Amino acid sequence: MIVVDTDVFIDYFRGIREAKEFIEGISIDERATTDLTIMELFKGARNKNEIEKIEKFIEQNFFITFPVTTAASRTAVQILKR
């Protein structure tokens, strides 16, 4: 499973070839993201149309969306510390 973060999505939506190739190179059943990433993308959207575009893309291309839990946050902090 590969969890795609905000920066990759932003590059994808900006049309950067490497981001598109990266996302398309992940098999559908291995694509994932987090609720926090989706919230960050929505926050950066300029209008409702962009929010709908983001939401549609996520729904059509990612089958797994992980919730952000306390345990997940603590694990992320520990990984970053290493």
Secondary structure by P-SEA (a helix, b strand, c coil): cccccaaaaaaaaaccaaaaaaaaacccccccccaaaaaaaaaacccaaaaaaaaaaaaacccccccccaaaaaaaaaaaac
